[in-house]
Amino acid sequence: MRLDGVGRRYGVRGPWVLRNVSLDLPRRSLVRVEGHNGSGKSTLLRLLAGIDAPSTGRITGRPRTAYVPERFPAALPFTAVGYLTHLGRVHGLRGRTAARRATEWLDRFGAAGHARTPLAELSKGTSQKVAVTQALLAEPDLLVLDEAWTGLDPAARETLDRAVAERVAAGGTVVFVDHDPRRLEGAADARYRVTGDRLDRLPDGAEPGPAETGGLHSPRVIIEAVAPPGATAADLPGRPSATPGPDGTTVRLTVAAAHSDALLRALLAAHPPWHIRTVTPAPPPDENR
């Protein structure tokens, strides 16, 4: 998908929230959007998701898209599984397939016991699990997440991390905003910051800005493997860093823990497959350096 000279303002004479935004979103990529509260991040995500139309410029090549909004409208006349089945059918799934996938995703997020609970009676955390599930069950080509981790318990946050990795590994594009600067740390293919009415790409390795500080370092995993002839680490899920292994015959791949499962699947599914030697947690970073 591509944005060319896109701008957005609310009202004919309203101030510009975004202006002259040009952006390419290639397949199989993870994109993080940063910025202060009120900077226009949510407006950008709504444009990407097709919820809002640009006031100027154009958006082309929009793929099949799913969106998790910052606020989920939980007071709807459905049970959790009824709502998810309905949304699955809107996305083009058959009713039975939608219901099956809804049940499977609720189970992954630890919310299977609330499948028949009316949405209005769900806790904030369980409502957020439903909001995330509705976006994942149709396996979208573009997944747009606006603070989707907020309100989730630690186990559900890890599940969402892994779901993001799975979407990217499957060839999808994920664009996300999150208040934790270490969310999916090291895995993003590109980072952008909304400042004023502009969208600027951040250089690789740029530190989080003042509004994004204070998060925790995300855990990382080291996979030592023997690469098949001609194979490289390029285009592997999670953008792992690759260094020679200690024995000289292996490659040491270091990746965010959230992407380790997707990376392992990709290594084992390659033709010919990589030979996995060890999988170990990476040592924590030295905070004093």
Backbone as a ProteinNet text record, in pm:
[ID]
protein_1_A
[PRIMARY]
MRLDGVGRRYGVRGPWVLRNVSLDLPRRSLVRVEGHNGSGKSTLLRLLAGIDAPSTGRITGRPRTAYVPERFPAALPFTAVGYLTHLGRVHGLRGRTAARRATEWLDRFGAAGHARTPLAELSKGTSQKVAVTQALLAEPDLLVLDEAWTGLDPAARETLDRAVAERVAAGGTVVFVDHDPRRLEGAADARYRVTGDRLDRLPDGAEPGPAETGGLHSPRVIIEAVAPPGATAADLPGRPSATPGPDGTTVRLTVAAAHSDALLRALLAAHPPWHIRTVTPAPPPDENR
[TERTIARY]
85.5	0	89.2	41.6	121.1	34.4	90.8	29.9	111.7	44.2	110.8	51.7	132.5	90.4	-36	-56.1	-180.4	-183.7	-297.9	-321.7	-458.8	-474.3	-603.2	-627.4	-745	-791.6	-940.5	-989.3	-1129.6	-1201	-1290.2	-1357.9	-1287.2	-1363.6	-1309	-1197.2	-1211.7	-1110.9	-1033.3	-1048.9	-978.1	-828.7	-750.7	-605.4	-567.4	-457.2	-409.2	-353.1	-404.2	-347.7	-225.8	-238.4	-128.8	-126.6	-7.1	1.6	122.3	100.1	207	276.1	195.8	250.7	265.7	388.2	415.2	478.6	424.8	465.4	441.4	540.8	526.9	516.8	420.9	406	420.5	541.5	561.7	506.5	488.1	446.8	555.9	513.5	603.5	690.2	625.6	699.9	626	704.4	653.4	694.5	596	619.8	568	652.9	613.8	595.6	488.7	462.2	471	548.1	569.5	526.6	519.8	484.5	419.2	415	350.5	199.5	135.4	-10.6	-69.4	-166.7	-230	-152.9	-45.4	37.2	-23.3	-117.4	-177.4	-152.9	-97.8	-71.8	-200.5	-303.5	-429.1	-494.1	-480.2	-533.8	-465.3	-333.3	-260.4	-308.5	-324.1	-367.2	-508.6	-595.5	-730.9	-729.3	-638.6	-623.7	-574.6	-476.9	-424.3	-530.8	-614.3	-717.3	-838.4	-847.3	-962.8	-1081.6	-1063.4	-1172.6	-1197.9	-1090	-1099.7	-1048.8	-1101.5	-1053.7	-960.4	-858.7	-769.6	-841	-805.1	-857.3	-788.7	-667.7	-591.9	-494.9	-447.8	-359.6	-438	-366.1	-434.8	-364	-444.1	-395.8	-428	-327	-346.9	-297	-352.6	-307.5	-350.3	-464.7	-504.9	-536.9	-470.7	-499.2	-614.3	-643.1	-744	-694.6	-773.3	-724.1	-809.6	-745.5	-815.2	-753.5	-834.5	-796.2	-840.4	-750	-784.9	-779.7	-893.4	-894.7	-841.7	-811.4	-764.8	-873	-998.4	-1111.3	-1208.2	-1237.7	-1325.9	-1468.6	-1566.3	-1706	-1769.9	-1748.8	-1791	-1942.2	-2014.5	-2158.1	-2238	-2221.5	-2292	-2377.1	-2489.6	-2582.9	-2539.5	-2419.8	-2368.4	-2301.8	-2293.2	-2196.9	-2059.8	-1955	-1821.1	-1807.8	-1847.9	-1831.7	-1930.3	-2048.6	-2143.4	-2090	-2030.6	-1971.1	-1856.4	-1770.2	-1655.8	-1698.5	-1800	-1850.8	-1907.8	-1982.4	-2037.5	-1926.8	-1822.9	-1712.2	-1636.1	-1622.7	-1556.4	-1630.6	-1763.1	-1843.3	-1831.4	-1822.6	-1799.7	-1668.2	-1567.9	-1437.6	-1438.8	-1551.4	-1561.4	-1550.1	-1544.1	-1536.9	-1676.5	-1684	-1809.3	-1838.3	-1965.4	-2005.4	-1933.3	-1926.5	-1861.6	-1712.8	-1649.7	-1507.5	-1482.6	-1567.3	-1552.6	-1569.1	-1670.2	-1693.8	-1577.4	-1524.9	-1412.9	-1289.8	-1257.7	-1139.4	-1158.8	-1279.1	-1306.1	-1279.7	-1328	-1307.4	-1160.3	-1089.4	-946.5	-867.7	-899.4	-825.5	-860.8	-986.6	-1023.1	-947.2	-931.6	-856.9	-709.9	-651.6	-511.3	-491.8	-589.5	-579.4	-630.1	-664.9	-709.3	-847.9	-932.8	-1066.6	-1175.6	-1144	-1242.8	-1364.1	-1344.9	-1456.2	-1556.9	-1524.9	-1615.8	-1678.8	-1669.1	-1720.5	-1868.7	-1948.2	-2092.5	-2134.5	-2038.2	-2069.7	-2107.4	-2214.8	-2246.4	-2131.3	-2105.8	-1994.7	-2003.2	-2124.5	-2140.2	-2101.2	-2092.7	-2058.9	-1912	-1834.6	-1694.1	-1611.4	-1504.6	-1410	-1335.3	-1267.4	-1190.8	-1085.5	-1015.9	-913.2	-968.1	-1080.2	-1139.9	-1198.1	-1255.9	-1304.3	-1191.4	-1072.4	-958.7	-915.5	-926.2	-894.9	-990.8	-1117.1	-1214.9	-1180.5	-1140.1	-1104.6	-988.4	-888.9	-772.8	-811.1	-891.5	-932.1	-1006.3	-1095.7	-1171.9	-1081.1	-964	-871.4	-785.9	-762.2	-671.3	-738.8	-866.9	-926.8	-939.1	-941.1	-953.3	-818	-707.5	-572.7	-554.1	-560.9	-556.3	-418.2	-415.6	-288.6	-226.5	-310.8	-263.4	-333.1	-254.8	-306	-262.2	-359.8	-333.2	-372.7	-276.7	-295.8	-269.5	-374	-362.4	-370.1	-254.7	-247.6	-319.3	-303.3	-378.5	-335.6	-216.2	-167.6	-222	-274.9	-322.8	-440.4	-432	-539.2	-523.1	-428.9	-406.7	-316	-338.8	-250.3	-119.9	-13.1	117.4	113.8	40.1	34.4	-32.2	-138.4	-207.1	-120.1	-41.7	49.7	152	203.4	296.8	229.3	104	29.9	14.7	-15.2	-29.2	105.4	213.7	346.7	370.2	336.6	360	266.5	144.1	49.9	99.3	157.4	215.6	327.9	415	524.4	470.7	364.9	306.1	250	184.8	128.9	240	348.4	459.3	525	546.3	608.5	523.4	390.2	299.8	290.4	363.8	363.9	281.3	224.9	141.7	223.5	153.7	212.2	141.3	218.2	161.6	213.5	121	154.7	99	183	135	184.6	104.8	139.6	130.7	227.8	220.8	298.9	249.4	313.3	445.2	467.9	591.7	697.4	806.4	905.9	978.4	971.5	1040.6	950	827.3	735.8	795.3	811.3	867.5	1001.4	1080.3	1207.7	1299.4	1356.4	1450.9	1388.2	1255.8	1190.3	1132.1	1111.4	1046.1	1136.9	1078	1151.3	1167.6	1077	1085.7	1014	1063.7	1000.2	977.6	859.2	823	777.1	796.8	750.3	665.3	548.2	460.5	500.5	538.3	579.5	511.1	432.8	354.3	255.4	259.5	171.6	252.1	375.8	465.3	482.2	518.2	557.4	700.3	791.4	932.4	979.1	1056.7	1116.1	1237.6	1248	1360.3	1472.3	1596.8	1707.7	1716.3	1772.8	1790.6	1875.7	1830.7	1906.2	1872.8	1777.9	1742.1	1680.8	1712.9	1658.6	1514.8	1430.6	1294.7	1296.3	1196.4	1185.8	1134	1122.7	1080.4	946.5	856.2	722.4	720.8	832.1	830.9	929.9	981.8	1079	1010.8	1086.5	1035.4	992.4	1004.1	961.4	1069.2	1037.9	1129.9	1191.5	1316.2	1380.8	1309.1	1272.6	1204.6	1306.3	1269.8	1362.5	1396.8	1516.8	1562	1608.3	1614.3	1649.3	1763.8	1857.3	1967.6	1945.2	1942.2	1928.1	2057.7	2125.9	2245.4	2205.8	2237.9	2194.3	2297.4	2294.1	2378	2293.7	2339.1	2262.9	2284.5	2179.6	2197.7	2277.4	2334.2	2415.1	2338	2401.6	2343.8	2243.9	2206.1	2105.9	2168.5	2091.7	2134.5	2024.1	2053.7	1954.8	1862.6	1885.5	1801.5	1657.4	1564.4	1419.8	1364.7	1441	1386.4	1294.2	1192.5	1100	1172.2	1132.5	1187.9	1317.9	1368.3	1493.9	1604.8	1637.7	1740.7	1877.7	1958.8	2098.7	2173.1	2264.8	2335.2	2485.1	2546.2	2690.5	2741.2	2870.7	2924.2	2914.9	2880.8	2875	3014	3024.5	3155.9	3236.9	3170.6	3244.9	3284.8	3244.7	3282.3	3196.5	3107.8	3022.1	2876.2	2841.1	2702	2686.7	2560.9	2523.9	2445.8	2479.7	2407.5	2306.5	2178.7	2069.3	2008.5	2009.6	1952.1	1827.3	1715.7	1587.1	1503.8	1410.7	1316.6	1239.8	1221.2	1156.6	1019.2	948.9	815.5	820.1	934.6	946	1020	1060.6	1142.4	1066.8	939.2	861.9	849.3	817.2	803.2	937	1046.3	1177.7	1211.9	1186.7	1214.3	1134.4	1006.3	924.3	980.7	1025.6	1081	1210.4	1294.8	1419.8	1392.8	1298.1	1268.9	1191	1116.2	1036.4	1113.5	1236.8	1316.8	1351.5	1384.3	1418.4	1558.2	1657.8	1653.8	1646.8	1606.5	1591.3	1726.4	1723.9	1839.1	1845.4	1965.5	1982.1	1998.6	1900.4	1901.1	1989.5	2087.2	2175.2	2125.5	2107.1	2064.8	1969.7	1882.1	1793.6	1804.3	1857.4	1881.8	1838.9	1798.4	1768.7	1896.4	1884.9	1999.1	2019.2	2142.9	2165.1	2102.9	2053.7	1994	2098.3	2055.4	2151.2	2207.1	2328.2	2393.3	2339.1	2256.7	2193.1	2293.9	2416.7	2513.3	2604.2	2588.7	2678	2628.2
-119.1	0	124.2	231.1	353.8	475.9	568.9	698.9	803.5	887.8	993.3	1128.5	1211.8	1347.2	1353.3	1257.4	1247.2	1349.8	1414.6	1505.8	1479.8	1517.6	1498.7	1613.4	1673.3	1770.1	1750.8	1792.8	1774.3	1907.5	1915.2	2040.2	2114.9	2193	2263.6	2358.5	2423.9	2520	2471.9	2344.8	2291.8	2284.2	2279	2267.2	2131.8	2128	2003	1915.2	1793	1694.8	1627.9	1596.9	1541.8	1612	1628.9	1694.8	1641.4	1620.3	1578	1449.3	1351.7	1223.8	1131.6	1084.3	984	863.6	746.3	627.6	503.2	415.2	283.6	178.6	86.2	-24.2	-154.2	-209	-333.4	-454	-561.9	-687.3	-737.3	-821.3	-886.2	-783.9	-684.1	-581.9	-544.1	-502.1	-456.8	-311.9	-224	-79.7	-22.8	48.3	113.4	262.4	319.4	463.2	518.9	626.1	686.1	832	892.6	1033.7	1064.4	1192.6	1235.8	1211.2	1207.4	1199.7	1319.2	1291.8	1398.8	1442.7	1371.5	1414.1	1376.8	1284.5	1242.7	1097	1020	877.6	802.3	822.4	750.1	792.3	919.3	965.2	892.8	879.4	806.9	662.7	597.2	457.3	442.8	538.8	533.4	551.5	633.2	646.6	515.8	453.4	326.7	218.6	218.1	115.3	142.3	261.6	296	344.7	373	426.5	572	648.5	788	798.8	895.9	924	1045.1	1048.9	1165.1	1291	1404.5	1532.6	1575.3	1529.1	1556	1442	1426	1315.3	1188.6	1079.2	954.2	834.6	729.2	602.5	495.3	419.3	318	182.4	77.4	-58	-111.1	-63.3	-109.6	-258.8	-338.8	-482.4	-510.7	-637	-677.6	-638.9	-558.5	-488.9	-519.7	-528.4	-539.1	-438.3	-391.2	-276.2	-298.6	-271.7	-270	-125	-64.2	77.4	96.6	222.3	255.8	228.6	249.6	223.7	129.3	18	-83.9	-60.9	-50.8	-28.2	-155.2	-181	-308.8	-319.9	-208.1	-212.8	-241.6	-361.2	-403.9	-526	-546.8	-655	-791.8	-835.7	-965.3	-1032.3	-1164.9	-1234.3	-1220.6	-1257.8	-1246.6	-1328.9	-1456.4	-1541.1	-1501.6	-1451.5	-1404.6	-1284.4	-1190.6	-1072.7	-1112.9	-1202.3	-1243.3	-1320.7	-1405.6	-1478	-1381.2	-1281.9	-1180.3	-1105.3	-1062.1	-989.7	-1079.1	-1206.9	-1298.8	-1310.7	-1312.7	-1319.4	-1190	-1075.9	-949	-954.2	-1021.9	-1035.4	-1141.4	-1209.1	-1304.9	-1449.9	-1479.4	-1618.1	-1680	-1810.2	-1881.5	-1884.4	-1894.6	-1886.7	-1986.4	-2114.7	-2216.3	-2189.9	-2145	-2113.9	-1997	-1894.4	-1778	-1816.5	-1899.2	-1940.9	-2025	-2113.5	-2198.3	-2114.3	-2022.4	-1938.9	-1847.4	-1797.6	-1713	-1789.7	-1913	-1995.8	-2025	-2053.9	-2084.1	-1964.1	-1844.3	-1725.4	-1686.7	-1699.1	-1671.3	-1764.5	-1890	-1985.2	-1943.9	-1900.7	-1857.5	-1739.3	-1651.4	-1534.3	-1560.6	-1685.6	-1719.2	-1669.6	-1652.3	-1599.1	-1693.6	-1822.3	-1917.1	-1927.8	-1908.6	-1917.6	-1805.9	-1702.8	-1588.1	-1584.5	-1694.9	-1695.9	-1661.5	-1706.5	-1683.5	-1566.1	-1490	-1374.5	-1255.1	-1182.4	-1060.1	-960.5	-890.5	-796	-693.2	-646.7	-543	-589.3	-722	-775.2	-815.1	-795.8	-833.9	-730.3	-775.6	-682.5	-607.8	-501.1	-423.8	-511	-594.1	-678.5	-781.4	-843.9	-944.1	-877.6	-758.1	-684.1	-656.8	-624.7	-599.2	-725.8	-839.7	-966.4	-991.9	-957.1	-970.2	-874.8	-752	-652.9	-700.6	-760	-809.6	-932	-1020.2	-1141.5	-1109.5	-1008.7	-977.2	-936.1	-880.9	-839.9	-955.3	-1053.9	-1162.1	-1279.3	-1303.6	-1429.2	-1440.7	-1327.4	-1333.4	-1332.5	-1336.1	-1340	-1228.5	-1100.9	-989	-971.6	-909.2	-874.3	-750.2	-661	-544.4	-542.8	-545.9	-542.9	-412.1	-333	-200.9	-204.4	-178.6	-193.6	-61.3	-3.5	123.3	95.9	90.3	60.8	-70.6	-170.7	-295.7	-375.1	-351.9	-425.5	-368.2	-246.1	-181.7	-259.1	-291.2	-363.3	-513.8	-566	-710	-752.6	-873.4	-927.7	-971.2	-994.7	-1028.4	-1145.9	-1251.7	-1367.6	-1331.9	-1251.1	-1210.6	-1117	-1031.6	-944.7	-1028.3	-1132.3	-1220.2	-1292.3	-1332	-1396.7	-1302.5	-1176.6	-1079.6	-1055.4	-1047.7	-1034.9	-1146.3	-1268.2	-1382.9	-1380.7	-1334.5	-1325.1	-1224.9	-1115.2	-1016.7	-1080.9	-1153.9	-1221.5	-1320.1	-1391.5	-1487.6	-1419	-1303.4	-1231.6	-1186.2	-1132.6	-1086.8	-1204.4	-1314.2	-1432.2	-1488.8	-1471.7	-1521.3	-1428.1	-1316.8	-1224.2	-1100.5	-1082.2	-965.7	-844.2	-733	-607.8	-570	-530.8	-488.7	-349.4	-258.1	-122.7	-106	-58.6	-51.3	72.2	111	213.8	147.8	173.6	123.1	216.2	233.9	327.8	274.7	141.7	82.9	90.7	164.9	180.8	51.6	-49.2	-175.7	-281.7	-242.1	-338.8	-386.2	-516.9	-578	-514.2	-487.9	-418.7	-494.4	-421.1	-479.2	-553.8	-569.4	-648.1	-561.8	-432.7	-347	-325.5	-333.6	-304.7	-154.9	-76.1	69	134.4	251.1	328.6	470	522.7	658	735.7	867.4	952.9	1065.9	1085.1	1196.3	1316	1425	1548	1664.9	1740.7	1845.8	1780	1819	1754	1668.1	1633.7	1558.3	1415	1328.9	1192.5	1174.6	1148.4	1134.6	992.9	938	806.2	823	737.4	741	652.6	695.2	609.7	484.6	379	256	284.3	229.5	248.7	375.2	455.9	579.3	547	627.2	606.7	656.2	598.2	648.6	793.3	870.7	1009.6	1021.9	1146.2	1167.4	1105	1097.6	1043.5	892.2	830.4	685.1	619.3	692.4	635.1	568.8	483.2	424.3	281	218	80.1	-16.9	-145.1	-249.7	-310.9	-359	-428.4	-560	-585.6	-710.8	-823.6	-944.8	-1057.4	-1096.4	-1154.2	-1196.6	-1341.3	-1405.6	-1547.4	-1562.4	-1653.7	-1684.3	-1823.8	-1833.3	-1960.9	-1986.7	-2094.7	-2134.8	-2246.8	-2228.6	-2322.7	-2331	-2442	-2460.2	-2424.9	-2328.2	-2282.6	-2376.7	-2403.9	-2482.8	-2402.2	-2465.6	-2394.4	-2279.2	-2162.2	-2045	-1967.2	-2016.1	-1947.6	-1831.6	-1726.2	-1611.8	-1576.9	-1484.6	-1440.8	-1332.7	-1288.1	-1182.7	-1230.3	-1142	-1165.2	-1269.5	-1309.3	-1400.8	-1324.6	-1390.3	-1321.9	-1262.6	-1141.6	-1076.9	-1004	-1004.2	-935.8	-972.7	-1100.9	-1139.5	-1086.3	-1053.2	-1021.9	-1154.4	-1160.4	-1284.5	-1265	-1352.2	-1351.2	-1494.4	-1513.3	-1650	-1715.1	-1843.2	-1917.8	-1945.4	-1984.4	-2003.6	-2116.4	-2213.8	-2327	-2305.4	-2192.6	-2161.5	-2225.8	-2317.8	-2384.7	-2341.6	-2276.8	-2235.8	-2085.4	-2045.1	-1903.2	-1875.5	-1768.5	-1730.5	-1622.2	-1654.8	-1563	-1512.8	-1382.1	-1322	-1245.1	-1276.3	-1220.6	-1191.9	-1097	-1072.2	-1200.6	-1229.7	-1354.7	-1370.4	-1259.6	-1266.1	-1323.9	-1311.8	-1358.9	-1491.2	-1549.5	-1670.2	-1789	-1804.8	-1916.8	-1906.2	-1785	-1765.6	-1787.6	-1743.4	-1764.3	-1912.5	-1986	-2129.8	-2202.2	-2165.5	-2229.2	-2202	-2077.6	-2042.9	-2119.3	-2136	-2210.1	-2357.2	-2415.2	-2557.4	-2584.8	-2482.7	-2500.2	-2465	-2412.2	-2377.3	-2503.4	-2485.2	-2598.3	-2577.5	-2653.3	-2745.8	-2669.5	-2737.3	-2668.7	-2639.5	-2538.6	-2513.4	-2624.2	-2654.5	-2752.8	-2677.3	-2688.2	-2614.1	-2687.6	-2616.4	-2674.1	-2642.1	-2513.2	-2472.4	-2354.2	-2343.8	-2227.6	-2186.9	-2067.6	-2023.3	-1878.8	-1839.1	-1698	-1614.9	-1496	-1405.1	-1341.3	-1313.3	-1245.7	-1107.3	-1057.4	-923.4	-817.9	-703	-597	-536.1	-485.8	-420.1	-278.3	-252.3	-120.1	-9.7	-48	53.5	96.7	29.5	65.1	190.4
0	0	0	-62	-70.7	-42.2	34.4	59	-16	-93.8	-170.3	-133.8	-67.2	-33.7	48.5	138.1	213.8	326.4	341.1	452.9	511.5	636.9	703.2	800.1	787	886.2	906.1	1020	1055.7	1041.8	942.1	912.8	801.3	727.3	610.8	651.2	765.6	810.1	932.8	966.1	1082.1	1059.1	1166	1151.4	1093.3	1022.5	965.9	1076.9	1085.5	1178.1	1114.3	985.4	906.8	772.4	717.3	587.9	510.5	379.2	287.7	333.7	374.1	418.5	297.7	275.2	173	241.6	214	288.7	205.5	201.5	138.9	248.6	233.8	326.7	247.9	242	166.5	239.9	166.9	228.1	322.2	417.4	511.8	584.4	642.2	715.6	843	941.3	1070.8	1086.9	1107.3	1110.8	1241.6	1312.3	1437.3	1412.9	1471.3	1464.6	1605.5	1623.2	1753.4	1750.4	1868.1	1878.8	2011	2046	2168.9	2161	2276.2	2279.1	2204.6	2118.1	2042	1919.3	1885.6	1772.2	1637.4	1635.3	1509.5	1475.8	1570.5	1543.8	1510.7	1593.3	1570.3	1439.4	1403.6	1275.5	1160.8	1168.8	1064.4	1055.5	1170	1167.6	1112.8	1142.5	1088.2	936.3	885.7	741.1	679.2	744.3	691.9	691.9	795.3	807	719	660.7	577.6	656.9	786.1	868.1	833	812.9	768.7	625.8	553.1	417.9	422.8	339	339.5	290.1	347.6	300.7	172.4	153.1	31.3	8.9	-115.2	-148.2	-176.7	-195.2	-227	-164.3	-142.9	-89.7	-192	-234.4	-337.9	-288.7	-350.7	-322.4	-187.7	-135.2	-1.9	-5	80.9	86.6	182.2	200.7	299.4	438.1	509.4	628.1	750	865.6	993.9	1090.1	1184.3	1266.8	1410.2	1503.3	1645.7	1691.3	1723.6	1761.6	1902.5	1933.5	2068	2171.5	2133.3	2224.3	2155.1	2220.2	2163.7	2212.5	2121.2	2162	2216	2345.3	2403.1	2423.1	2432.2	2462	2334.9	2280.8	2160.6	2194.9	2125	2160.6	2109	2147	2105.2	2225	2218.3	2303	2236.1	2308.4	2251.6	2124.4	2129	2011.4	1901.7	1938.6	1838.1	1762.1	1834.6	1771.6	1679.3	1727	1647.3	1523	1536.6	1420.3	1317.6	1365.3	1275.3	1202.2	1276.6	1213.6	1116.9	1151.2	1059.5	928.1	934.6	811.4	732.2	801.9	732.8	655.6	714.4	648.6	538.6	517.8	409.1	448.2	579	623.1	628.5	608.8	631.6	781.1	815.1	955.4	1044	1000.8	1083.1	1097.5	989.1	995.9	1088.7	1079	1165.5	1311.8	1342.3	1480.9	1533.3	1448.2	1490.6	1519.8	1429.3	1451	1572.2	1590.2	1707	1835.3	1841.4	1960.5	1981.7	1873.8	1884.9	1935.6	1882.7	1926.3	2068.8	2106.9	2245.6	2339.3	2297.7	2379.6	2389.3	2278.1	2280.9	2375.1	2382.1	2468.7	2610.4	2640.1	2774.3	2806.5	2705.4	2726.7	2678.8	2662.5	2610.8	2701.9	2830.6	2924.6	2912.8	2835	2818.7	2679.3	2604.7	2467.8	2462.1	2560.7	2559.4	2646.6	2694.7	2779.5	2692.7	2726	2651.9	2658.5	2549.2	2545	2658.1	2687.2	2788.8	2928.4	2949.7	3081.5	3094.5	2989	2992.9	3067.2	3130.5	3191.2	3081.1	3118.1	3019.9	2951.9	3030.9	2973.1	2875.9	2912.3	2823.2	2699.1	2714.8	2598	2499.9	2554.7	2466.9	2394.9	2459.9	2393	2277	2295.6	2187.4	2073.4	2108.6	2006.6	1922	1987.1	1913.9	1829.6	1886.2	1814.7	1686	1688.4	1567.5	1452.2	1485	1379.6	1329.2	1414	1377.9	1308.4	1336.5	1291.5	1140.5	1068.8	923.2	852.4	929.4	872.9	769.5	813.3	718.6	656.9	540.5	475.9	540.6	593.3	666.7	801.6	908.1	1044.6	1108.1	1154.4	1212	1359.2	1447.4	1591.4	1661.6	1720.1	1791.9	1942	2008.8	2152.6	2185.5	2099.3	2115.2	2237.8	2291.4	2407.9	2538.8	2534.9	2656.6	2715.7	2844.6	2912.3	2911.5	2832.8	2828.4	2943.7	2995.4	3097.1	3031.2	3109.2	3050.1	2953.6	2987.3	2897.9	2765.1	2770.8	2647.9	2565	2631.6	2556.1	2479.7	2543.9	2473.5	2357.7	2377.4	2268.5	2150.7	2177.7	2069.3	2002.1	2079.9	2019.8	1918.6	1958.1	1870.7	1750	1770.8	1658.8	1554.6	1600.9	1508.8	1428.5	1497.1	1427.2	1323.4	1357.2	1264.3	1140.5	1159.4	1045.2	950.5	1006.5	922.7	853	926.5	866.5	753.3	762.7	659.8	539.5	543.5	430.6	451.5	569.6	596.1	638.5	652.6	700.4	829.9	930.2	1057.7	1089.3	1118.4	1162.5	1302.8	1396.6	1534.1	1605.6	1705	1803.2	1939.5	2024.9	2162.1	2252.7	2376.5	2468.3	2523.4	2517.3	2566.7	2456.3	2476.7	2370.3	2336	2424.1	2398.2	2339.4	2306.1	2243.9	2112.1	2096.9	1976.8	1940.4	2044.6	2027.3	1933	1838.8	1745	1629.8	1629.2	1524.7	1413	1438.9	1339.1	1218.2	1100.1	977.1	956.4	1012.6	999.9	1116.8	1159	1264.8	1213.5	1243.9	1203.1	1325	1320	1428.8	1371.1	1431.3	1394.6	1478.9	1412.1	1479.7	1410.6	1488.3	1423.9	1330.1	1202.7	1105.1	1007.4	1045.3	957.5	1006.6	911.7	943.9	895.8	990.3	957.6	987.2	896	921.5	1011.7	1113.5	1205.2	1153.8	1170.2	1127.5	1212.9	1156.6	1232.5	1355.7	1470.4	1593.2	1668.4	1618	1687.7	1823.1	1922.5	2055.9	2062	2150	2168.6	2214.8	2171.5	2212.9	2353.9	2407.1	2545.7	2577.7	2480.8	2507.9	2509.9	2466.1	2457.2	2552.1	2651.6	2742.3	2859.1	2928.2	3051.2	3038.1	2920.5	2905.6	2950.4	2944	2983.1	2858.8	2872.8	2762	2738.2	2614.1	2583.6	2577.7	2620	2616.8	2474	2457.1	2326.3	2334.3	2218.9	2209.9	2110.5	2141.8	2051.6	1994	1861.2	1791.4	1715.8	1749.9	1675.6	1580.6	1453	1351	1240.2	1168.5	1050.2	928.7	851.7	735.4	617.3	540.3	417.3	315.3	216	116.2	52.1	50	-15.2	67.7	186.6	268.5	345.7	364	443.8	541.5	632.9	732	677.9	555.6	498.1	486	519.1	505.8	602.1	702.6	802.5	897.9	953.5	1045.1	1165.5	1203.4	1321.4	1298.4	1175.1	1141.9	1241.1	1254.5	1351.1	1311.4	1411.8	1384.5	1369.2	1275.2	1244.1	1262.8	1341.3	1363.1	1356	1326.2	1323.3	1460.6	1463.5	1588.1	1642.6	1769.3	1831.8	1771	1706	1650	1504.6	1446.8	1309.7	1203.8	1242.1	1142.7	1153.7	1263.8	1285	1268	1255.5	1253.9	1381.7	1449	1571.1	1534.3	1546.3	1514.8	1645.8	1667	1787.2	1747.6	1815.1	1774.2	1897.8	1886.4	1995.5	2025.1	2154.6	2193.8	2129.6	2110.5	2050	1909.6	1842.6	1704.8	1693.7	1807.2	1800.8	1741.5	1776.4	1721.7	1570.4	1521	1376.9	1306.6	1369.9	1310.4	1303.6	1410.7	1411.1	1302.9	1288.8	1185.4	1046.7	1025.2	894.3	866.4	968	949.7	918	989	969.8	841.1	792.4	671	544.4	559.9	442.5	363.2	235.5	147.8	90.5	139	253.3	385.8	493.8	621.3	686.5	776.6	861.8	967.9	1013.9	1122	1253.7	1341.3	1466.8	1567.6	1623	1724.3	1865.6	1895.9	2029.7	2020.6	2121.8	2138.7	2285	2310.5	2448.2	2466	2588.1	2614.7	2603.7	2546.8	2541.1	2678	2717.5	2846.2	2842.8	2957.9	2960.3	2928.4	2870	2839.8	2966.8	2958.4	3070.8	3081	3181.6	3194.5	3226	3268.9	3309.2	3194.4	3080.3	2969.4	2899.2
[MASK]
+++++++++++++++++++++++++++++++++++++++++++++++++++++++++++++++++++++++++++++++++++++++++++++++++++++++++++++++++++++++++++++++++++++++++++++++++++++++++++++++++++++++++++++++++++++++++++++++++++++++++++++++++++++++++++++++++++++++++++++++++++++++++++++++++++++++++++++++++++++++++++++++++

